[in-house]
Amino acid sequence: MSQDASPASPETRVVVAYHSGYGHTAVLAEAVARGAGKAATQVDLVAVDTITDEQWSLLDAADAVVFGTPTYMGGASAGFHAFAEASSGRYLRGTWADKIAAGFTNSASKSGDKLNTLNFLAAFAAQHHMIWVGLGLAPGWNALQASESDLNRLGFWVGAGAQTPQDGGVDMVHDADIATAEHLGARVATQAAAFAAGRTALTAA
């Protein structure tokens, strides 16, 4: 998918590269893309378990990549791991070096060991020499006056964490988690635009 930003926005391209086992992570990926569309010139969604050569090229050309995967058995899904391993040639060539990166995940439990998955995504990005962007939100839903509808209701910093009941359909993805994913997308696109503008300024100096 592609979305147009305002004419004044820097030329920035964001790719949301995700694996979704039952559709819940896909809902979050779409939310990240909507958020990124507020600041990026082009936003593309790539389902990594069906990735094509053209979509690999989108990743190579992107200014920022947001990685998403469900958390299964305390870590990223097999579908995402297959994609990560398939990227090893790009790791060796440094193809994704200095791109902005971020991540998100979903599990059935409120903890679900999602932090392991987010840390894996950050390490994966670091191995590609990418620049990791955290969620940039204070934790929500952690005080008497707080609400389950708060952004970052599950209290993650490394990336966006979401929770959906294991027997719930895609319509059960929590509104606050969707809004948090949108925030992550907007934050990544804004940082990518600032980074690209700074690089351009340095080159012109």
Backbone hydrogen bonds in HBPLUS format (Angstrom, degrees):
<---DONOR---> <-ACCEPTOR-->    atom                        ^
c    i                          cat <-CA-CA->   ^        H-A-AA   ^      H-
h    n   atom  resd res      DA  || num        DHA   H-A  angle D-A-AA Bond
n    s   type  num  typ     dist DA aas  dist angle  dist       angle   num
A0009-SER N   A0006-SER O   2.96 MM   3  5.49 162.8  1.99 120.0 125.7     1
A0041-THR N   A0012-THR O   2.87 MM  29  5.25 134.4  2.08 132.2 146.4     2
A0042-GLN N   A0012-THR O   3.13 MM  30  6.54 156.4  2.19 156.1 159.0     3
A0063-ASP N   A0013-ARG O   2.79 MM  50  5.24 151.6  1.87 136.5 146.0     4
A0064-ALA N   A0013-ARG O   3.19 MM  51  6.58 146.3  2.31 156.1 160.0     5
A0014-VAL N   A0042-GLN O   2.92 MM  28  6.31 164.1  1.95 159.2 162.5     6
A0044-ASP N   A0014-VAL O   2.97 MM  30  6.48 153.6  2.04 152.9 161.5     7
A0015-VAL N   A0064-ALA O   2.97 MM  49  6.40 158.0  2.02 151.6 157.7     8
A0066-VAL N   A0015-VAL O   2.88 MM  51  6.34 159.2  1.93 156.0 163.0     9
A0016-VAL N   A0044-ASP O   2.83 MM  28  6.22 163.6  1.85 165.0 170.7    10
A0046-VAL N   A0016-VAL O   2.86 MM  30  6.02 167.7  1.87 157.5 154.5    11
A0017-ALA N   A0066-VAL O   2.87 MM  49  6.07 140.2  2.03 144.2 157.0    12
A0068-GLY N   A0017-ALA O   2.95 MM  51  6.26 147.4  2.05 143.9 146.3    13
A0018-TYR N   A0046-VAL O   2.98 MM  28  6.37 159.5  2.02 162.2 168.8    14
A0048-VAL N   A0018-TYR O   2.80 MM  30  5.66 157.7  1.85 145.2 152.2    15
A0019-HIS N   A0068-GLY O   2.97 MM  49  6.34 142.7  2.11 137.7 147.5    16
A0027-VAL N   A0023-GLY O   3.17 MM   4  6.46 145.5  2.29 142.8 150.4    17
A0028-LEU N   A0024-HIS O   3.29 MM   4  6.72 154.0  2.36 144.1 150.3    18
A0029-ALA N   A0025-THR O   2.84 MM   4  6.12 151.9  1.92 145.7 154.3    19
A0030-GLU N   A0026-ALA O   2.94 MM   4  6.20 156.9  2.00 149.5 154.4    20
A0031-ALA N   A0027-VAL O   3.11 MM   4  6.40 146.3  2.23 138.7 148.1    21
A0031-ALA N   A0028-LEU O   3.06 MM   3  4.92 116.1  2.48  91.0 107.0    22
A0032-VAL N   A0028-LEU O   2.86 MM   4  6.21 157.2  1.91 154.7 160.4    23
A0033-ALA N   A0029-ALA O   2.95 MM   4  6.22 159.0  1.99 148.3 154.2    24
A0034-ARG N   A0030-GLU O   2.94 MM   4  6.23 151.3  2.03 143.3 150.9    25
A0035-GLY N   A0031-ALA O   2.99 MM   4  6.28 164.1  2.01 153.1 156.8    26
A0036-ALA N   A0032-VAL O   2.87 MM   4  6.12 160.8  1.90 152.9 158.6    27
A0037-GLY N   A0033-ALA O   2.94 MM   4  6.08 142.9  2.08 142.8 152.6    28
A0038-LYS N   A0035-GLY O   3.11 MM   3  5.62 161.9  2.14 112.1 117.8    29
A0039-ALA N   A0036-ALA O   3.05 MM   3  5.79 160.7  2.09 120.9 126.0    30
A0040-ALA N   A0036-ALA O   2.86 MM   4  5.79 152.9  1.93 161.2 169.1    31
A0050-THR N   A0047-ALA O   3.10 MM   3  5.83 163.1  2.13 121.1 126.4    32
A0055-GLN N   A0052-THR O   3.08 MM   3  5.09 118.0  2.48  94.3 109.4    33
A0056-TRP N   A0052-THR O   2.92 MM   4  6.32 150.4  2.01 151.5 160.2    34
A0057-SER N   A0053-ASP O   3.08 MM   4  6.37 150.6  2.17 142.9 150.5    35
A0058-LEU N   A0054-GLU O   3.06 MM   4  6.46 138.2  2.24 136.4 148.0    36
A0059-LEU N   A0055-GLN O   3.08 MM   4  6.42 156.2  2.14 148.8 153.5    37
A0060-ASP N   A0056-TRP O   2.98 MM   4  6.30 155.1  2.04 146.9 154.2    38
A0061-ALA N   A0057-SER O   3.01 MM   4  6.18 141.9  2.16 142.7 151.9    39
A0062-ALA N   A0058-LEU O   3.05 MM   4  6.06 120.1  2.42 141.0 155.3    40
A0062-ALA N   A0059-LEU O   3.30 MM   3  5.20 148.5  2.40  97.5 106.5    41
A0100-ILE N   A0063-ASP O   3.07 MM  37  6.39 159.4  2.12 154.5 150.2    42
A0065-VAL N   A0100-ILE O   2.88 MM  35  6.34 154.0  1.94 153.6 157.4    43
A0102-ALA N   A0065-VAL O   3.23 MM  37  6.74 137.0  2.43 145.8 149.3    44
A0067-PHE N   A0102-ALA O   2.82 MM  35  6.17 160.8  1.86 154.4 148.1    45
A0104-PHE N   A0067-PHE O   2.94 MM  37  6.49 138.6  2.12 152.6 163.4    46
A0069-THR N   A0104-PHE O   3.25 MM  35  6.77 151.1  2.34 149.4 155.8    47
A0071-THR N   A0106-ASN O   2.82 MM  35  5.88 159.7  1.86 161.3 157.6    48
A0072-TYR N   A0075-GLY O   2.75 MM   3  5.44 149.0  1.85 169.7 165.7    49
A0075-GLY N   A0072-TYR O   3.06 MM   3  5.44 149.4  2.16 112.2 121.1    50
A0081-HIS N   A0077-SER O   2.99 MM   4  6.31 161.3  2.03 150.5 156.3    51
A0082-ALA N   A0078-ALA O   2.91 MM   4  6.12 153.8  1.98 150.9 156.8    52
A0083-PHE N   A0079-GLY O   3.36 MM   4  6.59 154.7  2.43 136.8 142.5    53
A0084-ALA N   A0080-PHE O   2.86 MM   4  6.18 162.2  1.90 156.2 161.4    54
A0085-GLU N   A0081-HIS O   2.89 MM   4  6.12 163.3  1.92 153.5 157.0    55
A0086-ALA N   A0082-ALA O   2.96 MM   4  6.13 146.3  2.08 140.1 149.9    56
A0087-SER N   A0083-PHE O   3.09 MM   4  6.35 121.4  2.45 141.7 156.2    57
A0087-SER N   A0084-ALA O   3.14 MM   3  5.25 146.3  2.26  98.8 108.9    58
A0088-SER N   A0085-GLU O   3.25 MM   3  5.58 163.4  2.28 114.7 116.1    59
A0090-ARG N   A0087-SER O   2.95 MM   3  5.39 125.3  2.26 110.8 124.5    60
A0091-TYR N   A0087-SER O   3.08 MM   4  6.46 146.1  2.20 146.5 156.8    61
A0092-LEU N   A0088-SER O   2.97 MM   4  6.30 155.2  2.04 149.3 154.6    62
A0093-ARG N   A0089-GLY O   3.06 MM   4  6.31 145.9  2.18 140.1 149.3    63
A0094-GLY N   A0090-ARG O   2.82 MM   4  5.75 119.3  2.19 137.9 152.4    64
A0095-THR N   A0090-ARG O   2.99 MM   5  5.03 149.3  2.08 141.6 146.3    65
A0094-GLY N   A0091-TYR O   3.28 MM   3  5.08 143.7  2.42  93.3 103.6    66
A0097-ALA N   A0094-GLY O   3.25 MM   3  5.22 164.8  2.27 106.0 110.1    67
A0099-LYS N   A0096-TRP O   3.23 MM   3  5.80 155.0  2.30 139.1 135.8    68
A0098-ASP N   A0129-HIS O   2.79 MM  31  5.98 175.6  1.80 136.7 136.5    69
A0131-ILE N   A0099-LYS O   2.81 MM  32  6.02 166.8  1.83 155.3 158.7    70
A0101-ALA N   A0131-ILE O   2.86 MM  30  5.72 151.7  1.94 143.9 139.5    71
A0133-VAL N   A0101-ALA O   2.79 MM  32  6.04 148.1  1.89 163.7 172.5    72
A0160-ALA N   A0103-GLY O   3.11 MM  57  6.58 155.1  2.17 146.9 148.1    73
A0105-THR N   A0160-ALA O   2.95 MM  55  6.46 148.9  2.05 160.1 170.1    74
A0162-ALA N   A0105-THR O   2.88 MM  57  6.20 143.9  2.01 145.8 157.0    75
A0107-SER N   A0162-ALA O   3.11 MM  55  6.55 147.0  2.23 138.5 144.8    76
A0164-THR N   A0107-SER O   3.00 MM  57  6.24 152.2  2.08 141.7 150.6    77
A0114-LYS N   A0111-SER O   3.06 MM   3  6.07 159.5  2.10 130.8 133.1    78
A0116-ASN N   A0113-ASP O   3.14 MM   3  5.71 137.9  2.33 110.9 120.1    79
A0117-THR N   A0114-LYS O   2.93 MM   3  5.17 119.2  2.31 102.9 117.9    80
A0118-LEU N   A0114-LYS O   3.00 MM   4  6.38 161.4  2.04 158.1 163.3    81
A0119-ASN N   A0115-LEU O   2.84 MM   4  5.98 160.1  1.88 150.9 156.5    82
A0120-PHE N   A0116-ASN O   2.95 MM   4  6.14 147.6  2.05 139.4 148.6    83
A0121-LEU N   A0117-THR O   2.93 MM   4  6.28 158.4  1.98 151.8 157.1    84
A0122-ALA N   A0118-LEU O   2.96 MM   4  6.24 156.0  2.02 147.3 153.7    85
A0123-ALA N   A0119-ASN O   2.90 MM   4  6.10 156.7  1.95 146.9 153.2    86
A0124-PHE N   A0120-PHE O   2.79 MM   4  5.99 157.9  1.84 152.7 159.4    87
A0125-ALA N   A0121-LEU O   2.94 MM   4  6.18 159.3  1.99 146.6 151.7    88
A0126-ALA N   A0122-ALA O   2.89 MM   4  6.11 153.9  1.96 143.3 151.3    89
A0127-GLN N   A0123-ALA O   2.88 MM   4  6.15 150.7  1.97 149.1 156.3    90
A0128-HIS N   A0124-PHE O   3.27 MM   4  6.61 138.1  2.46 137.6 148.2    91
A0128-HIS N   A0125-ALA O   3.03 MM   3  5.11 128.4  2.31  96.9 110.9    92
A0130-MET N   A0125-ALA O   2.95 MM   5  5.22 169.3  1.96 147.5 145.4    93
A0129-HIS N   A0126-ALA O   2.84 MM   3  4.75 155.9  1.90 104.5 110.5    94
A0135-LEU N   A0157-TRP O   2.93 MM  22  5.38 165.4  1.95 149.9 154.1    95
A0140-GLY N   A0152-ASN O   2.86 MM  12  5.23 166.3  1.88 134.0 129.3    96
A0146-ALA N   A0143-ALA O   2.93 MM   3  5.03 156.1  1.99 107.1 114.9    97
A0150-ASP N   A0147-SER O   2.98 MM   3  5.44 164.3  2.01 117.0 119.2    98
A0155-GLY N   A0152-ASN O   3.07 MM   3  5.35 160.0  2.11 110.6 117.0    99
A0168-GLY N   A0165-PRO O   2.91 MM   3  5.04 162.2  1.94 116.9 117.4   100
A0172-MET N   A0169-GLY O   2.91 MM   3  5.51 162.6  1.94 118.3 123.3   101
A0173-VAL N   A0170-VAL O   3.40 MM   3  5.80 170.5  2.41 111.4 112.4   102
A0177-ASP N   A0174-HIS O   3.00 MM   3  5.22 121.6  2.36 101.1 116.0   103
A0178-ILE N   A0174-HIS O   2.97 MM   4  6.36 152.6  2.05 153.2 161.8   104
A0179-ALA N   A0175-ASP O   2.91 MM   4  6.19 159.4  1.95 148.7 154.2   105
A0180-THR N   A0176-ALA O   2.89 MM   4  6.06 146.5  2.00 138.6 148.2   106
A0181-ALA N   A0177-ASP O   2.93 MM   4  6.15 153.0  2.01 143.4 150.1   107
A0182-GLU N   A0178-ILE O   2.96 MM   4  6.28 152.5  2.04 146.8 154.6   108
A0183-HIS N   A0179-ALA O   2.96 MM   4  6.23 152.2  2.04 142.0 149.6   109
A0184-LEU N   A0180-THR O   2.97 MM   4  6.31 155.3  2.03 147.0 153.3   110
A0185-GLY N   A0181-ALA O   3.00 MM   4  6.32 161.3  2.04 151.3 155.5   111
A0186-ALA N   A0182-GLU O   2.99 MM   4  6.27 162.2  2.02 153.3 157.6   112
A0187-ARG N   A0183-HIS O   2.89 MM   4  6.08 160.2  1.93 153.9 159.7   113
A0188-VAL N   A0184-LEU O   2.92 MM   4  6.11 164.8  1.95 155.4 159.0   114
A0189-ALA N   A0185-GLY O   3.03 MM   4  6.20 166.9  2.05 149.5 153.2   115
A0190-THR N   A0186-ALA O   2.96 MM   4  6.10 158.1  2.01 147.8 153.9   116
A0191-GLN N   A0187-ARG O   2.97 MM   4  6.16 163.2  2.00 151.3 155.8   117
A0192-ALA N   A0188-VAL O   2.85 MM   4  6.03 155.8  1.90 150.7 158.2   118
A0193-ALA N   A0189-ALA O   2.93 MM   4  6.10 154.7  1.99 145.3 151.7   119
A0194-ALA N   A0190-THR O   2.99 MM   4  6.24 159.7  2.03 148.0 153.4   120
A0195-PHE N   A0191-GLN O   2.87 MM   4  6.03 157.8  1.92 147.3 153.8   121
A0196-ALA N   A0192-ALA O   2.87 MM   4  6.03 160.4  1.91 147.6 153.0   122
A0197-ALA N   A0193-ALA O   2.90 MM   4  6.07 156.7  1.95 146.9 153.5   123
A0198-GLY N   A0194-ALA O   2.94 MM   4  6.11 155.7  2.00 144.6 151.3   124
A0199-ARG N   A0195-PHE O   2.96 MM   4  6.18 156.4  2.01 147.6 154.0   125
A0200-THR N   A0196-ALA O   2.97 MM   4  6.18 157.9  2.02 145.7 151.7   126
A0201-ALA N   A0197-ALA O   2.92 MM   4  6.16 156.6  1.98 147.1 153.5   127
A0202-LEU N   A0198-GLY O   2.95 MM   4  6.17 157.2  2.00 148.9 154.6   128
A0203-THR N   A0199-ARG O   2.95 MM   4  6.17 153.9  2.01 146.4 153.7   129
A0204-ALA N   A0200-THR O   2.98 MM   4  6.21 148.6  2.08 144.9 153.3   130
A0205-ALA N   A0201-ALA O   3.01 MM   4  6.11 128.2  2.28 139.1 152.2   131
